Amino acid sequence: MNAWGILWLASLVIFNDGRNVFRRIERQEIVQADIATENKSLPHKEDYPQNGVPKGQQLRARARPSAKPASTKASNVLTRGEVGKTEEDGDTSHYAWQYLPHKFSNRIDWVYDLVTNFRGTGWSHQITSIPAPPLSVLQDIESTESPAKSPRVSSTGNVRYCEPISLLRHRLMALVLGYLAIDAIKIIMMLDPYFWGLTSSAPPNYLPTVITSSAVLTRTYRLLLSLAGTYTALNSIFSLGPVAFVGIVGPRILGARAEAWQYPDTYGSYRTVFTKGLAGWWGGWWHQTFRFGFEAPTKWLCQKLGWDHRSTKGKTLGMLIAFGCSGCLHTCASYTMWPPTHPIKGPLAFFWLQPVGIISQMLLAGWMKKLGIQNRLPTWVLGLGNFIFVHVWMYYTAPLLMDDFAAGGIWLYEPVPVSLLRGLGFGLEGQGWWCWHGKLVRWHRGERWWQSGFYS
């Protein structure tokens, strides 16, 4: 957590000008205002910094040429002279860009949202792997000609939800099924000493002989179960936010932060693995929660070097830095685990090997294209080749990470308080409905005040 906090804050205030660059989409009420009066109260030219944003102004709608700019006098509202839906249209609200507010209480909300919104959804720095805001939002905030459409599904397969009911139905289903799946995965894991931390143990007896007699199938089984546990846990955790903010708190309190389009899917489509191979696994299918933090150092460095970050050398540098950062984060997590782990030879080596795999697959694809092999093969054969390459690569490299997870005792953590399956007798002997035994929260008193605190 500390390592990610350092990298994330550096991405916001060192690699970017957080004060003047970042802005978020906010929904505000339109009020009747005298346009002539508003124009008189516009800020003077010297009140604008280099980026053209009035100092102290909270909102600025990126209106079309026919619209009047928002004034600082009514920085919390938008005038009827601005482009957007008006009272005659049956809607009195409008979307606009909100820069760093002048009022302290609004500034706290703005900064808190910036710091906790890792994917930048609804912000100017939103990552490219998730869908753009709905067309109605883009029509309000675009200063030039608004786009003709705004697809609900991104190029990587992430889905945007426009209606709260569809979002809540999807996320609640993911939460319920994820809870049951985590419970089942936990029970299965505890039958195998590998997941206790004994990574060199023999396979459990309950598995079929065809698996226990094969080292390849045993490793494959353990890797797939580890992947299922990781994927399900993360997807379930990331479903809690949309359910709480959209379904419980609501827009009346959180405003645009509680609108359904702000919470696209966590994971992309697995089809990107078939179309893009290992690059599709990491850049499309797997969750992109830390993507902006991983990309920020590259863009900053490319700017200093005079490179285009979208060029071949810029993308190569970005890939190396991104996996380097991810490796360092997981290495720090491994280092802080209580049991003996191998932070360098485990997580760090795993993530540093991924660019090698991606580059190798790209070179192989380029060689096949040069020989004309790609043009002669059906699309499904190429997709199957990508699928095989990715999973063979993961078979040989993923144990570096997953063995370290198991050795560190990560699977010994009890994820659910109430287990339906164990209550019905599917768990180990002596287990029942309730899983969180002992004191849930305890107080530790250290020699110094900063060494004291609650723990569980």
Buried (B, 14 or more C-beta within 10 A) or exposed (E): EEBBEEBBEBBBEEBBEBEBBBBBBBBBEBEEBEEEEBEEEBBEEEEEEEEEBBBBBBBBBBBBEEBBBBBBBBBBBBBBBBBBBBEEEEEBBBBBBBBBBBEEEBEEBBBEBBEEBBBBBBBEBBBBBBBBBBBBBBBBBBBEEBEEEBEBBBBBBBBBBBEBEEBBEBBBEBBEBBBBBBBBBBBBBBBBBBBBBEBEEEBBEEBEEEBBEEEEBBBBBBBEBBEBBBBBBBBBEBBEBBBEBBBEEEBEEBBBBBBBBBBBBBBBBBBBBBBBBBBBBBBBBBBBBBBBBBBBBBBBBBEEEEBEBEEEEBBBBBBBBBBBBBBBBBBBBBBEBEEEBBBEEBBBBBBBBBBEBBBEBBEEBEEBEEEEEBEEEEEEEBBEBBBEBBBEBBEEBBBBBBBBBBBBBBBBEEBBEEBEBBBEEBBEEEBEEEBEEEEEEEEEEEEEEEEEEEEE
